[in-house]
């Protein structure tokens, strides 16, 4: 199954409620929280996430690109937030943090930068509801997709299949009609898209086009009949 999570980094922040309504057909909304330390950019924090949760019915997918998520990530486990993603490179104890997020009723996800291997994530894969493979360097939108990240997806999907577990594999960065099928064939099933959705006059039309580009359920067969992770409650 192909699930599309538009990133509001490409939305109009002055008219954000309007732009959230324009993606009502999406499977979730991706919120990039950046602190200008872990990545060289600053976006928004908890007050914005709380307010968005009040005005949209979409599942909220929070991506924390911040230092010290062990301290701050739990604050984002609030009503309306479906999943909280923290970075492997920033956490002191990924397993403990994931368990605490789950205990608070939020799905736990871990992200890895392009230069980070996935061996340790694969070793503890049962502890996570989703793994985010960055297909660009985190921090800015509009970068080109890195096809060299596909072996990471293949490794994790094979590991999930061996364990018999249901885990979502998300990709973020450079997702378009052309690159989405590449990531889907490697095992991804959740796709973050910014300018590919909001860079067009009709975001709903673009969401449908991206889903079609992934081939729907046929993607699982292309990825070796791997189980698709679910972000549904």
N, C-alpha and C positions, 0 to 999 in steps of 0.2 A: 504494500500500500504506500502511496505517495502522499505525504502530508506537508503542506506549505505553511511556513511561519514567516510572514513578512516582517521585516525589521523597520521599526519606526525611525531609525536614523535617517531614512530617506523620505520621511513624511515631513509635512509642514508643521513645525512645533507651535506656530501661532494658531493654527487651525487643527490641532491634534485630535480633538473629539470628532470633528468631521472626517478626518483621514482614517480614524479607527473604524468609523461606520462604513467607509468605502472598502474595507477588507473584511466585511462581515462573513463572507463565504470562505475565509481561510480556516485552517485547522488550529491556529493559535497565533499569538502575536509575540514577537521576539523583542525583548527590551535589553539593550546593551548598556550596562552600568560601567562607566569608566572613571578612573580616579586620577588620571594624569601622573600616576606613579608606575603602576604595573604596565600600563600602556601610555604612549605619549599623546593622550587626548583626554578631554574632560567632557562628560555628558550630563548625567543627572543621577539622583540617588533615590533613597527610600520614599520621600514625599511624592515624587512623580509616580513611582510604581503604585503607591497607595491610591493616588487619585485616578490613575488609569484603571485600576481594579474596580473603582466605583462607577465607571462610565462604559465599560465593555463587558460583554458576556463571553468573549473569546477566552480560552485558556491562556494564561500568561506564562511565558517562557522567559525567565530572567537569566541573563548571561552576565555574570560578575567578572569583569576584567579589572580586578582590584587586588591590592596587597592585603595580606592577612585575612583571607576569607574565613579562617577558623573563628575569628572574633566577630566578623560582620555578617556573614552569610545567613545566620539564623534569624536575623531581623527581617529577612525577606520571605520567610515562611509564614505568609499571611493569607487570609481569605482571598480567593481569586487567583493566587499564584499557583499554577499547576506544577512547575518544576523550577528548581534553582540550580544553576550550573556554576561551578567554581573551577579554577584552573589548577591542574596538577602541579604546575610550576610555582604556585603561590601558597599552597596549603602545607601545613606541617604534618597533618594526619588526615589523609583523604578518607580513609575508612571510617574513622570516628566521626568526622563531619557528615559524611553521607548517612550514617546511622542516626545521627541526631536530627538531620533534616527529615528523614523518613518518620522518626518518632513524633515530629511536629506536624505530620500530615502532608508534607510536600515531597514530591518526587526529587530524588537526588541525582544530579548529573555532574560529570567531570569532563573538562575540556583539555585538549592538548594543542600546543602551538605546533607549527610545521616542523620545528627542529627537535621536538620531543618524541622519543620512542614510546610505544604503547605496551611494552612488555609488562610493566608493573600494573597498568590498568587491566590488561588481560588476565593477570594473575588474580586480581580481586574483582573480576567482572560481576560476580553475583551481588556485590555491594551497591551497584549503581543501576538506576532505571534507564539512564541514557548516557552515551558517550558522544561528545562533540569533537569532531575532527576539524580543526581549522584548515581551510583550503586557501587562506591568505594569512599574512601576518596580522595579528589582531591590533585594532586601534583605529583604523580608518576604513570607510566604505570605498567602493569603486575600484578595488584592486582586481588583478587578473587571477583566475582560478589556477590552482597548482595541481595538475594531474598526478604529480609524483606522490601525493598523499593517499592515493587509492590503495596501495598495499596495506596501509594501516586499517582501512575499512575491511578489507578482505580478511586480515588476521583476526580482527575482533568478531566479525560475523561467523567465521569458522569456529572460533572459541565459543561463542554463544551456542552454536549448533552442537558442539561437542558436549557442552554442559547441559544442554536441553533447557536453556533459559530464554526468557523473552526480554530483550533489551533493545531500546531504540538507538539507532546510530544516526547522528545528525551531522550535517555539513554546513559550513558557514563561510562564504566568501566566493565571489565571482560566479554565483549560480544563475544560469540562463537556460533558455530552451536547449542550447547546445551542450552545456556542461552537466546539467542535471541528469541526463541519461547515463553519463559516464560514472557519476557517483552512485546512481541507483544500481547499476550493474555490479558495482563493487560491494554493495551491501547496505548503502544508506537508505533510510526511509523517511527522514525528517529533513527538510530543506529550508534554510534561511535565505530569504531573497529580499534585497532592499530596492535598488534602482530597477531591477527586473520587474518589480511590481509597481512601485510608486513613480517610476520614471515614465509612465505611460498614462494616457488620458483616462483609461478605464482599468483600475486595479483589479476588479473582479474578473474581467476578461483575461487579464494576464495570469491570475491565479489559476484559472481553468486551463490556460495554455500550458502552464508549467506542469500541472497535473498530467495533462495529456502527453507531454514530452517524456514523462517518466514511465508511461505505459501501464499505470495502475498496478493491478495484482500481477501482471506479467513480469514485473520487476523482480518479484521473489524467485521466479523460475530462473531468470537471468543470473541471479546471485546464488544459484545453487539450492533453491527451495529453502532458503534460510528463513527462520521465523522473524516476522516483522515486529519490532518493539512497539508498544502502545503507550501513548501519553493520555489515554482516556481514563477518567476516574471510574 
